[in-house]
Amino acid sequence: GQQLNQSPQSMFIQEGEDVSMNCTSSSIFNTWLWYKQDPGEGPVLLIALYKAGELTSNGRLTAQFGITRKDSFLNISASIPSDVGIYFCAGLTGSQGNLIFGKGTKLSVKP
Amino acid sequence: SAVISQKPSRDICQRGTSLTIQCQVDSQVTMMFWYRQQPGQSLTLIATANQGSEATYESGFVIDKFPISRPNLTFSTLTVSNMSPEDSSIYLCSVEVTQGTEAFFGQGTRLTVV
C-alpha cells in the first residue's frame, strides 16, 4: 500500500536554530498536510498544500509541495522551546482517498 | 475549520469490558473518521463513519470489535469492545468539513486496559 517516508525520525536542536524535515513517497498525492502533536493532545493542523510546487508559510513555518507531487518538506525557522513536539506529514490521494500519515519527527529544543 | 469535542479524554478499563467514545463537532461535516495511535506510533485509520449507514472499515479492523455509529452530520461514536491490554492506545476522531480537504482532529481518548 501507500507509504510515506518521513525523516528525520527525531531531532535535538538548540533554541534559535532552523529545522527541516521531509516526507517522500513512491505514490503521487494531491494534498499534503503537516500536523504537530503535543503530548496528550490530538494533532493540530499547521499547513495544508494543494498544488504541486506550492510554497506556503505560517509564521515561522514554511512548507512546500514537491513538484513531482511525491514529496513535501517543512521548515521551522528560529526554533523556540514551544516548538517541541511530534510533527507528522500526511498525504491525500484524492477526494475519495484516505489520509496517509508519516511516522513522525520528534523535535526537542534545548533552551 | 471545525471544533471537535471528544470524550472521555482518558479512561482506565478492565479487560473484557467495552468503552464508547463520543465525538461531537460544532458544525456539519462531510466526513468523520476514527484513528488509533498506539504508544509512540503514527496514526492508523480504523474506519470512516458514514452518516446513516454502516461504517467503512480498514484492513485489520472489524465491526464486531469497533462498532461505529454516525446518526447525523455532527456526531459519531466508536465503541472498543471486549477490550484487552493490546487495545491500550489513543483513539482520535477526525473530520473533513469538505471531502478531500484538510482534516481536523479531536484531542483524543487515551485508553488503558488493565
Chai-1 contact restraints between the chains, C-beta under 6 A:
chainA,res_idxA,chainB,res_idxB,connection_type,confidence,min_distance_angstrom,max_distance_angstrom,comment,restraint_id
A,L33,B,E102,contact,1.0,0.0,6.0,A-B,restraint_1
A,E41,B,Q107,contact,1.0,0.0,6.0,A-B,restraint_2
A,G42,B,L92,contact,1.0,0.0,6.0,A-B,restraint_3
A,G42,B,F105,contact,1.0,0.0,6.0,A-B,restraint_4
A,G42,B,G106,contact,1.0,0.0,6.0,A-B,restraint_5
A,G42,B,Q107,contact,1.0,0.0,6.0,A-B,restraint_6
A,G42,B,G108,contact,1.0,0.0,6.0,A-B,restraint_7
A,P43,B,F105,contact,1.0,0.0,6.0,A-B,restraint_8
A,L45,B,E102,contact,1.0,0.0,6.0,A-B,restraint_9
A,A48,B,E102,contact,1.0,0.0,6.0,A-B,restraint_10
A,S95,B,Q99,contact,1.0,0.0,6.0,A-B,restraint_11
A,S95,B,G100,contact,1.0,0.0,6.0,A-B,restraint_12
A,N98,B,L45,contact,1.0,0.0,6.0,A-B,restraint_13
A,L99,B,A103,contact,1.0,0.0,6.0,A-B,restraint_14
A,F101,B,S42,contact,1.0,0.0,6.0,A-B,restraint_15
A,F101,B,L43,contact,1.0,0.0,6.0,A-B,restraint_16
A,K103,B,S42,contact,1.0,0.0,6.0,A-B,restraint_17
A,G104,B,S42,contact,1.0,0.0,6.0,A-B,restraint_18
